[in-house]
Amino acid sequence: MEQKPEPFTVQVDVDEADVTVNVRGDLDLSSAHHLLDRATSFVDAATPGTMTVHLSGVGFCDSAGISVLVLLRQRCEESGWRFQVVGTQDRVRRMLVDFTGLGEYLNVA
């Protein structure tokens, strides 16, 4: 029996100037814009701090997902925020670090 993918969700937790964005499900063409919309609303509205995108719940990330992470990083930099990606599963980490070479740029921990 084929396993259904987990529904895509973005949960944002704010602690003073730090914003943690918890992402679950596949980060792909059909879902990436949701992450961009939710996360940038906090960058635009809050005092700059650190935005941490937590991807432990993401098992798949395609080029649209990678593009959104790059856009978020650029938006954070323009607005004075620090940006980092944490909790990546091996498959997603290999994509961000090994295949694209974006690990340092995205501050993948």
A tleap script that builds the chain and sets N, CA, C and O, in Angstrom:
source leaprc.protein.ff14SB
mol = sequence {
  NMET GLU GLN LYS PRO GLU PRO PHE THR VAL
  GLN VAL ASP VAL ASP GLU ALA ASP VAL THR
  VAL ASN VAL ARG GLY ASP LEU ASP LEU SER
  SER ALA HIE HIE LEU LEU ASP ARG ALA THR
  SER PHE VAL ASP ALA ALA THR PRO GLY THR
  MET THR VAL HIE LEU SER GLY VAL GLY PHE
  CYS ASP SER ALA GLY ILE SER VAL LEU VAL
  LEU LEU ARG GLN ARG CYS GLU GLU SER GLY
  TRP ARG PHE GLN VAL VAL GLY THR GLN ASP
  ARG VAL ARG ARG MET LEU VAL ASP PHE THR
  GLY LEU GLY GLU TYR LEU ASN VAL CALA
}
set mol.1.N position { 0.843 -1.176 0.000 }
set mol.1.CA position { 0.000 0.000 0.000 }
set mol.1.C position { 0.893 1.246 0.000 }
set mol.1.O position { 1.834 1.342 0.788 }
set mol.2.N position { 0.596 2.178 -0.873 }
set mol.2.CA position { 1.387 3.398 -0.994 }
set mol.2.C position { 1.067 4.361 0.137 }
set mol.2.O position { -0.097 4.587 0.467 }
set mol.3.N position { 2.120 4.928 0.730 }
set mol.3.CA position { 1.955 5.854 1.840 }
set mol.3.C position { 1.665 7.251 1.290 }
set mol.3.O position { 2.357 7.729 0.391 }
set mol.4.N position { 0.640 7.894 1.835 }
set mol.4.CA position { 0.298 9.249 1.416 }
set mol.4.C position { 1.281 10.236 2.024 }
set mol.4.O position { 1.696 10.077 3.172 }
set mol.5.N position { 1.659 11.268 1.248 }
set mol.5.CA position { 2.563 12.267 1.815 }
set mol.5.C position { 1.887 13.042 2.942 }
set mol.5.O position { 0.671 13.236 2.945 }
set mol.6.N position { 2.689 13.472 3.880 }
set mol.6.CA position { 2.192 14.261 4.995 }
set mol.6.C position { 1.682 15.600 4.473 }
set mol.6.O position { 2.317 16.187 3.596 }
set mol.7.N position { 0.554 16.106 4.981 }
set mol.7.CA position { 0.075 17.418 4.531 }
set mol.7.C position { 1.109 18.501 4.845 }
set mol.7.O position { 1.796 18.446 5.865 }
set mol.8.N position { 1.204 19.471 3.960 }
set mol.8.CA position { 2.176 20.541 4.140 }
set mol.8.C position { 1.651 21.542 5.165 }
set mol.8.O position { 0.520 22.017 5.064 }
set mol.9.N position { 2.489 21.854 6.152 }
set mol.9.CA position { 2.131 22.859 7.161 }
set mol.9.C position { 3.336 23.736 7.461 }
set mol.9.O position { 4.487 23.308 7.369 }
set mol.10.N position { 3.033 24.971 7.824 }
set mol.10.CA position { 4.047 25.917 8.270 }
set mol.10.C position { 3.560 26.498 9.585 }
set mol.10.O position { 2.526 27.165 9.629 }
set mol.11.N position { 4.304 26.247 10.662 }
set mol.11.CA position { 3.971 26.787 11.974 }
set mol.11.C position { 5.067 27.766 12.354 }
set mol.11.O position { 6.252 27.442 12.277 }
set mol.12.N position { 4.674 28.958 12.763 }
set mol.12.CA position { 5.639 29.988 13.122 }
set mol.12.C position { 5.536 30.264 14.614 }
set mol.12.O position { 4.455 30.529 15.140 }
set mol.13.N position { 6.686 30.199 15.289 }
set mol.13.CA position { 6.764 30.511 16.713 }
set mol.13.C position { 7.668 31.722 16.876 }
set mol.13.O position { 8.765 31.774 16.321 }
set mol.14.N position { 7.189 32.702 17.651 }
set mol.14.CA position { 7.948 33.932 17.864 }
set mol.14.C position { 8.346 34.021 19.326 }
set mol.14.O position { 7.510 33.864 20.215 }
set mol.15.N position { 9.632 34.276 19.573 }
set mol.15.CA position { 10.165 34.458 20.917 }
set mol.15.C position { 11.009 35.726 20.886 }
set mol.15.O position { 12.179 35.694 20.506 }
set mol.16.N position { 10.416 36.824 21.284 }
set mol.16.CA position { 11.046 38.148 21.210 }
set mol.16.C position { 11.462 38.423 19.770 }
set mol.16.O position { 10.596 38.529 18.902 }
set mol.17.N position { 12.752 38.542 19.489 }
set mol.17.CA position { 13.196 38.870 18.132 }
set mol.17.C position { 13.525 37.633 17.307 }
set mol.17.O position { 13.969 37.755 16.165 }
set mol.18.N position { 13.316 36.453 17.862 }
set mol.18.CA position { 13.630 35.230 17.131 }
set mol.18.C position { 12.355 34.579 16.606 }
set mol.18.O position { 11.360 34.454 17.320 }
set mol.19.N position { 12.410 34.172 15.354 }
set mol.19.CA position { 11.277 33.523 14.704 }
set mol.19.C position { 11.723 32.134 14.265 }
set mol.19.O position { 12.724 31.985 13.564 }
set mol.20.N position { 10.970 31.116 14.684 }
set mol.20.CA position { 11.227 29.750 14.255 }
set mol.20.C position { 10.088 29.313 13.360 }
set mol.20.O position { 8.919 29.366 13.742 }
set mol.21.N position { 10.448 28.880 12.160 }
set mol.21.CA position { 9.470 28.437 11.174 }
set mol.21.C position { 9.605 26.924 11.045 }
set mol.21.O position { 10.597 26.425 10.515 }
set mol.22.N position { 8.602 26.199 11.532 }
set mol.22.CA position { 8.596 24.733 11.490 }
set mol.22.C position { 7.817 24.286 10.266 }
set mol.22.O position { 6.634 24.592 10.121 }
set mol.23.N position { 8.491 23.561 9.389 }
set mol.23.CA position { 7.894 23.139 8.123 }
set mol.23.C position { 7.738 21.623 8.139 }
set mol.23.O position { 8.643 20.896 8.549 }
set mol.24.N position { 6.564 21.155 7.680 }
set mol.24.CA position { 6.292 19.716 7.597 }
set mol.24.C position { 5.677 19.426 6.234 }
set mol.24.O position { 4.886 20.210 5.710 }
set mol.25.N position { 6.056 18.285 5.676 }
set mol.25.CA position { 5.531 17.863 4.378 }
set mol.25.C position { 6.552 18.124 3.286 }
set mol.25.O position { 7.687 18.515 3.559 }
set mol.26.N position { 6.138 17.903 2.052 }
set mol.26.CA position { 7.032 18.103 0.917 }
set mol.26.C position { 7.123 19.590 0.586 }
set mol.26.O position { 6.106 20.267 0.437 }
set mol.27.N position { 8.344 20.085 0.475 }
set mol.27.CA position { 8.588 21.482 0.109 }
set mol.27.C position { 8.857 21.499 -1.393 }
set mol.27.O position { 9.986 21.306 -1.843 }
set mol.28.N position { 7.785 21.737 -2.158 }
set mol.28.CA position { 7.881 21.634 -3.605 }
set mol.28.C position { 7.064 22.736 -4.277 }
set mol.28.O position { 6.609 23.673 -3.620 }
set mol.29.N position { 6.886 22.615 -5.575 }
set mol.29.CA position { 6.198 23.636 -6.359 }
set mol.29.C position { 4.806 23.944 -5.825 }
set mol.29.O position { 4.371 25.094 -5.876 }
set mol.30.N position { 4.108 22.951 -5.319 }
set mol.30.CA position { 2.742 23.168 -4.846 }
set mol.30.C position { 2.672 23.793 -3.453 }
set mol.30.O position { 1.618 24.283 -3.049 }
set mol.31.N position { 3.782 23.780 -2.716 }
set mol.31.CA position { 3.728 24.251 -1.325 }
set mol.31.C position { 4.680 25.399 -1.000 }
set mol.31.O position { 4.476 26.106 -0.014 }
set mol.32.N position { 5.696 25.589 -1.797 }
set mol.32.CA position { 6.765 26.542 -1.464 }
set mol.32.C position { 6.247 27.951 -1.222 }
set mol.32.O position { 6.739 28.647 -0.334 }
set mol.33.N position { 5.254 28.382 -2.006 }
set mol.33.CA position { 4.733 29.744 -1.833 }
set mol.33.C position { 4.102 29.948 -0.458 }
set mol.33.O position { 4.104 31.065 0.059 }
set mol.34.N position { 3.564 28.892 0.138 }
set mol.34.CA position { 2.998 29.011 1.489 }
set mol.34.C position { 4.092 29.364 2.499 }
set mol.34.O position { 3.901 30.222 3.360 }
set mol.35.N position { 5.228 28.697 2.381 }
set mol.35.CA position { 6.358 29.003 3.265 }
set mol.35.C position { 6.815 30.438 3.055 }
set mol.35.O position { 7.028 31.165 4.026 }
set mol.36.N position { 6.967 30.852 1.822 }
set mol.36.CA position { 7.421 32.212 1.527 }
set mol.36.C position { 6.456 33.248 2.100 }
set mol.36.O position { 6.890 34.209 2.735 }
set mol.37.N position { 5.170 33.065 1.885 }
set mol.37.CA position { 4.168 34.017 2.385 }
set mol.37.C position { 4.184 34.126 3.906 }
set mol.37.O position { 4.200 35.228 4.453 }
set mol.38.N position { 4.179 32.976 4.591 }
set mol.38.CA position { 4.145 32.988 6.064 }
set mol.38.C position { 5.402 33.599 6.653 }
set mol.38.O position { 5.326 34.432 7.556 }
set mol.39.N position { 6.546 33.195 6.152 }
set mol.39.CA position { 7.810 33.651 6.732 }
set mol.39.C position { 8.078 35.123 6.442 }
set mol.39.O position { 8.520 35.850 7.332 }
set mol.40.N position { 7.825 35.573 5.232 }
set mol.40.CA position { 8.110 36.977 4.911 }
set mol.40.C position { 7.185 37.929 5.652 }
set mol.40.O position { 7.557 39.077 5.893 }
set mol.41.N position { 6.005 37.488 6.014 }
set mol.41.CA position { 5.117 38.373 6.778 }
set mol.41.C position { 5.745 38.732 8.123 }
set mol.41.O position { 5.516 39.828 8.635 }
set mol.42.N position { 6.530 37.829 8.699 }
set mol.42.CA position { 7.202 38.120 9.965 }
set mol.42.C position { 8.436 38.983 9.757 }
set mol.42.O position { 8.731 39.854 10.575 }
set mol.43.N position { 9.152 38.750 8.677 }
set mol.43.CA position { 10.330 39.570 8.371 }
set mol.43.C position { 9.908 41.017 8.180 }
set mol.43.O position { 10.594 41.933 8.633 }
set mol.44.N position { 8.789 41.223 7.515 }
set mol.44.CA position { 8.312 42.575 7.224 }
set mol.44.C position { 7.726 43.278 8.439 }
set mol.44.O position { 7.727 44.507 8.499 }
set mol.45.N position { 7.224 42.517 9.410 }
set mol.45.CA position { 6.477 43.118 10.513 }
set mol.45.C position { 7.241 43.224 11.832 }
set mol.45.O position { 6.848 43.998 12.705 }
set mol.46.N position { 8.304 42.475 11.991 }
set mol.46.CA position { 8.959 42.397 13.303 }
set mol.46.C position { 10.338 43.058 13.291 }
set mol.46.O position { 10.932 43.291 12.238 }
set mol.47.N position { 10.817 43.348 14.487 }
set mol.47.CA position { 12.178 43.849 14.652 }
set mol.47.C position { 13.151 42.756 14.246 }
set mol.47.O position { 12.963 41.599 14.625 }
set mol.48.N position { 14.191 43.094 13.481 }
set mol.48.CA position { 15.127 42.060 13.029 }
set mol.48.C position { 15.739 41.258 14.167 }
set mol.48.O position { 16.091 41.796 15.217 }
set mol.49.N position { 15.853 39.980 13.931 }
set mol.49.CA position { 16.456 39.038 14.865 }
set mol.49.C position { 16.993 37.877 14.069 }
set mol.49.O position { 17.701 38.067 13.080 }
set mol.50.N position { 16.661 36.672 14.496 }
set mol.50.CA position { 17.079 35.465 13.795 }
set mol.50.C position { 15.864 34.706 13.319 }
set mol.50.O position { 14.932 34.460 14.085 }
set mol.51.N position { 15.875 34.336 12.050 }
set mol.51.CA position { 14.840 33.449 11.521 }
set mol.51.C position { 15.473 32.084 11.332 }
set mol.51.O position { 16.454 31.932 10.605 }
set mol.52.N position { 14.893 31.089 12.001 }
set mol.52.CA position { 15.351 29.713 11.898 }
set mol.52.C position { 14.273 28.906 11.200 }
set mol.52.O position { 13.145 28.813 11.685 }
set mol.53.N position { 14.620 28.324 10.063 }
set mol.53.CA position { 13.688 27.466 9.339 }
set mol.53.C position { 14.055 26.030 9.694 }
set mol.53.O position { 15.138 25.546 9.367 }
set mol.54.N position { 13.123 25.362 10.372 }
set mol.54.CA position { 13.342 24.007 10.870 }
set mol.54.C position { 12.705 23.026 9.890 }
set mol.54.O position { 11.486 23.009 9.715 }
set mol.55.N position { 13.551 22.206 9.250 }
set mol.55.CA position { 13.077 21.317 8.191 }
set mol.55.C position { 13.063 19.841 8.575 }
set mol.55.O position { 13.092 18.984 7.692 }
set mol.56.N position { 13.021 19.523 9.860 }
set mol.56.CA position { 13.047 18.109 10.254 }
set mol.56.C position { 11.819 17.355 9.752 }
set mol.56.O position { 11.865 16.134 9.606 }
set mol.57.N position { 10.739 18.054 9.491 }
set mol.57.CA position { 9.523 17.420 8.993 }
set mol.57.C position { 9.419 17.391 7.487 }
set mol.57.O position { 8.382 17.011 6.942 }
set mol.58.N position { 10.488 17.789 6.801 }
set mol.58.CA position { 10.491 17.824 5.335 }
set mol.58.C position { 11.336 16.670 4.809 }
set mol.58.O position { 12.538 16.600 5.065 }
set mol.59.N position { 10.698 15.774 4.076 }
set mol.59.CA position { 11.409 14.634 3.515 }
set mol.59.C position { 11.782 14.822 2.063 }
set mol.59.O position { 12.585 14.061 1.523 }
set mol.60.N position { 11.202 15.838 1.416 }
set mol.60.CA position { 11.474 16.089 0.004 }
set mol.60.C position { 11.482 17.589 -0.237 }
set mol.60.O position { 10.620 18.315 0.258 }
set mol.61.N position { 12.470 18.044 -1.005 }
set mol.61.CA position { 12.578 19.463 -1.358 }
set mol.61.C position { 13.042 19.547 -2.807 }
set mol.61.O position { 14.117 19.052 -3.147 }
set mol.62.N position { 12.230 20.176 -3.665 }
set mol.62.CA position { 12.635 20.309 -5.059 }
set mol.62.C position { 13.177 21.713 -5.326 }
set mol.62.O position { 13.404 22.479 -4.389 }
set mol.63.N position { 13.383 22.048 -6.585 }
set mol.63.CA position { 13.986 23.333 -6.931 }
set mol.63.C position { 13.129 24.519 -6.494 }
set mol.63.O position { 13.671 25.576 -6.170 }
set mol.64.N position { 11.823 24.369 -6.478 }
set mol.64.CA position { 10.952 25.451 -6.001 }
set mol.64.C position { 11.169 25.691 -4.511 }
set mol.64.O position { 11.201 26.839 -4.067 }
set mol.65.N position { 11.314 24.634 -3.747 }
set mol.65.CA position { 11.593 24.761 -2.319 }
set mol.65.C position { 12.938 25.401 -2.061 }
set mol.65.O position { 13.073 26.251 -1.181 }
set mol.66.N position { 13.935 24.992 -2.831 }
set mol.66.CA position { 15.266 25.585 -2.698 }
set mol.66.C position { 15.213 27.068 -3.047 }
set mol.66.O position { 15.814 27.890 -2.356 }
set mol.67.N position { 14.507 27.408 -4.098 }
set mol.67.CA position { 14.375 28.816 -4.497 }
set mol.67.C position { 13.742 29.660 -3.407 }
set mol.67.O position { 14.160 30.795 -3.174 }
set mol.68.N position { 12.741 29.114 -2.740 }
set mol.68.CA position { 12.087 29.851 -1.658 }
set mol.68.C position { 13.041 30.055 -0.487 }
set mol.68.O position { 13.044 31.125 0.122 }
set mol.69.N position { 13.843 29.059 -0.166 }
set mol.69.CA position { 14.814 29.222 0.915 }
set mol.69.C position { 15.828 30.309 0.563 }
set mol.69.O position { 16.205 31.103 1.425 }
set mol.70.N position { 16.268 30.350 -0.682 }
set mol.70.CA position { 17.188 31.400 -1.125 }
set mol.70.C position { 16.518 32.764 -1.057 }
set mol.70.O position { 17.128 33.728 -0.594 }
set mol.71.N position { 15.272 32.858 -1.511 }
set mol.71.CA position { 14.535 34.129 -1.437 }
set mol.71.C position { 14.356 34.596 0.003 }
set mol.71.O position { 14.507 35.782 0.298 }
set mol.72.N position { 14.035 33.667 0.897 }
set mol.72.CA position { 13.888 34.021 2.310 }
set mol.72.C position { 15.195 34.528 2.887 }
set mol.72.O position { 15.216 35.510 3.628 }
set mol.73.N position { 16.277 33.861 2.548 }
set mol.73.CA position { 17.589 34.286 3.033 }
set mol.73.C position { 17.908 35.697 2.533 }
set mol.73.O position { 18.399 36.533 3.292 }
set mol.74.N position { 17.629 35.955 1.263 }
set mol.74.CA position { 17.875 37.290 0.696 }
set mol.74.C position { 17.000 38.337 1.368 }
set mol.74.O position { 17.476 39.426 1.691 }
set mol.75.N position { 15.736 38.023 1.581 }
set mol.75.CA position { 14.803 38.953 2.224 }
set mol.75.C position { 15.249 39.252 3.639 }
set mol.75.O position { 15.198 40.401 4.077 }
set mol.76.N position { 15.686 38.232 4.357 }
set mol.76.CA position { 16.180 38.423 5.723 }
set mol.76.C position { 17.408 39.328 5.719 }
set mol.76.O position { 17.503 40.254 6.524 }
set mol.77.N position { 18.337 39.064 4.822 }
set mol.77.CA position { 19.557 39.863 4.755 }
set mol.77.C position { 19.223 41.332 4.467 }
set mol.77.O position { 19.784 42.230 5.095 }
set mol.78.N position { 18.320 41.574 3.527 }
set mol.78.CA position { 17.922 42.938 3.182 }
set mol.78.C position { 17.287 43.668 4.360 }
set mol.78.O position { 17.395 44.889 4.474 }
set mol.79.N position { 16.628 42.917 5.231 }
set mol.79.CA position { 15.907 43.506 6.360 }
set mol.79.C position { 16.685 43.460 7.668 }
set mol.79.O position { 16.156 43.842 8.712 }
set mol.80.N position { 17.939 42.998 7.629 }
set mol.80.CA position { 18.766 42.976 8.828 }
set mol.80.C position { 18.601 41.748 9.696 }
set mol.80.O position { 19.062 41.735 10.837 }
set mol.81.N position { 17.956 40.722 9.184 }
set mol.81.CA position { 17.755 39.486 9.924 }
set mol.81.C position { 18.897 38.512 9.668 }
set mol.81.O position { 19.529 38.539 8.613 }
set mol.82.N position { 19.152 37.644 10.656 }
set mol.82.CA position { 20.044 36.499 10.476 }
set mol.82.C position { 19.156 35.342 10.048 }
set mol.82.O position { 18.035 35.217 10.540 }
set mol.83.N position { 19.629 34.499 9.147 }
set mol.83.CA position { 18.837 33.394 8.607 }
set mol.83.C position { 19.612 32.100 8.753 }
set mol.83.O position { 20.822 32.064 8.530 }
set mol.84.N position { 18.910 31.028 9.132 }
set mol.84.CA position { 19.544 29.712 9.215 }
set mol.84.C position { 18.523 28.616 8.966 }
set mol.84.O position { 17.326 28.787 9.200 }
set mol.85.N position { 19.020 27.498 8.489 }
set mol.85.CA position { 18.206 26.305 8.259 }
set mol.85.C position { 18.746 25.217 9.178 }
set mol.85.O position { 19.952 24.972 9.209 }
set mol.86.N position { 17.869 24.570 9.918 }
set mol.86.CA position { 18.277 23.516 10.851 }
set mol.86.C position { 17.393 22.289 10.688 }
set mol.86.O position { 16.331 22.341 10.069 }
set mol.87.N position { 17.861 21.186 11.261 }
set mol.87.CA position { 17.058 19.970 11.367 }
set mol.87.C position { 16.778 19.269 10.061 }
set mol.87.O position { 15.764 18.580 9.944 }
set mol.88.N position { 17.638 19.418 9.077 }
set mol.88.CA position { 17.370 18.792 7.790 }
set mol.88.C position { 17.562 17.283 7.847 }
set mol.88.O position { 18.508 16.788 8.460 }
set mol.89.N position { 16.661 16.564 7.206 }
set mol.89.CA position { 16.837 15.133 7.041 }
set mol.89.C position { 17.965 14.918 6.030 }
set mol.89.O position { 18.277 15.817 5.249 }
set mol.90.N position { 18.575 13.736 6.039 }
set mol.90.CA position { 19.737 13.454 5.189 }
set mol.90.C position { 19.488 13.776 3.721 }
set mol.90.O position { 20.333 14.395 3.073 }
set mol.91.N position { 18.363 13.372 3.201 }
set mol.91.CA position { 18.046 13.581 1.777 }
set mol.91.C position { 18.005 15.067 1.434 }
set mol.91.O position { 18.558 15.494 0.421 }
set mol.92.N position { 17.353 15.842 2.277 }
set mol.92.CA position { 17.234 17.289 2.048 }
set mol.92.C position { 18.584 17.958 2.276 }
set mol.92.O position { 18.962 18.864 1.533 }
set mol.93.N position { 19.295 17.527 3.275 }
set mol.93.CA position { 20.621 18.096 3.551 }
set mol.93.C position { 21.571 17.881 2.374 }
set mol.93.O position { 22.294 18.795 1.979 }
set mol.94.N position { 21.567 16.673 1.818 }
set mol.94.CA position { 22.413 16.403 0.647 }
set mol.94.C position { 22.048 17.328 -0.508 }
set mol.94.O position { 22.931 17.818 -1.213 }
set mol.95.N position { 20.766 17.569 -0.704 }
set mol.95.CA position { 20.323 18.452 -1.778 }
set mol.95.C position { 20.832 19.875 -1.554 }
set mol.95.O position { 21.345 20.506 -2.479 }
set mol.96.N position { 20.692 20.379 -0.329 }
set mol.96.CA position { 21.078 21.764 -0.037 }
set mol.96.C position { 22.589 21.958 0.045 }
set mol.96.O position { 23.106 22.998 -0.363 }
set mol.97.N position { 23.288 20.977 0.562 }
set mol.97.CA position { 24.727 21.132 0.806 }
set mol.97.C position { 25.554 20.562 -0.345 }
set mol.97.O position { 26.384 21.265 -0.921 }
set mol.98.N position { 25.333 19.311 -0.675 }
set mol.98.CA position { 26.190 18.634 -1.647 }
set mol.98.C position { 25.849 18.959 -3.103 }
set mol.98.O position { 26.741 19.261 -3.896 }
set mol.99.N position { 24.571 18.898 -3.452 }
set mol.99.CA position { 24.185 19.056 -4.857 }
set mol.99.C position { 24.142 20.515 -5.308 }
set mol.99.O position { 24.553 20.832 -6.424 }
set mol.100.N position { 23.649 21.393 -4.452 }
set mol.100.CA position { 23.514 22.798 -4.864 }
set mol.100.C position { 24.646 23.679 -4.359 }
set mol.100.O position { 24.888 24.752 -4.913 }
set mol.101.N position { 25.344 23.239 -3.310 }
set mol.101.CA position { 26.414 24.043 -2.743 }
set mol.101.C position { 25.916 25.242 -1.942 }
set mol.101.O position { 26.670 26.185 -1.708 }
set mol.102.N position { 24.657 25.214 -1.523 }
set mol.102.CA position { 24.052 26.344 -0.812 }
set mol.102.C position { 24.124 26.211 0.710 }
set mol.102.O position { 23.573 27.046 1.427 }
set mol.103.N position { 24.784 25.190 1.200 }
set mol.103.CA position { 24.824 24.959 2.640 }
set mol.103.C position { 25.339 26.144 3.434 }
set mol.103.O position { 24.721 26.539 4.423 }
set mol.104.N position { 26.449 26.713 3.021 }
set mol.104.CA position { 27.012 27.855 3.745 }
set mol.104.C position { 26.137 29.104 3.565 }
set mol.104.O position { 25.899 29.835 4.527 }
set mol.105.N position { 25.669 29.343 2.370 }
set mol.105.CA position { 24.846 30.518 2.104 }
set mol.105.C position { 23.557 30.502 2.935 }
set mol.105.O position { 23.128 31.534 3.452 }
set mol.106.N position { 22.949 29.317 3.055 }
set mol.106.CA position { 21.714 29.185 3.815 }
set mol.106.C position { 21.965 28.929 5.301 }
set mol.106.O position { 21.018 28.778 6.072 }
set mol.107.N position { 23.234 28.880 5.706 }
set mol.107.CA position { 23.584 28.594 7.097 }
set mol.107.C position { 22.930 27.296 7.578 }
set mol.107.O position { 22.294 27.252 8.631 }
set mol.108.N position { 23.105 26.245 6.781 }
set mol.108.CA position { 22.531 24.946 7.140 }
set mol.108.C position { 23.337 24.377 8.296 }
set mol.108.O position { 24.541 24.146 8.183 }
set mol.109.N position { 22.647 24.154 9.410 }
set mol.109.CA position { 23.311 23.637 10.615 }
set mol.109.C position { 23.147 22.133 10.684 }
set mol.109.O position { 23.632 21.501 11.622 }
savepdb mol mol.pdb
quit
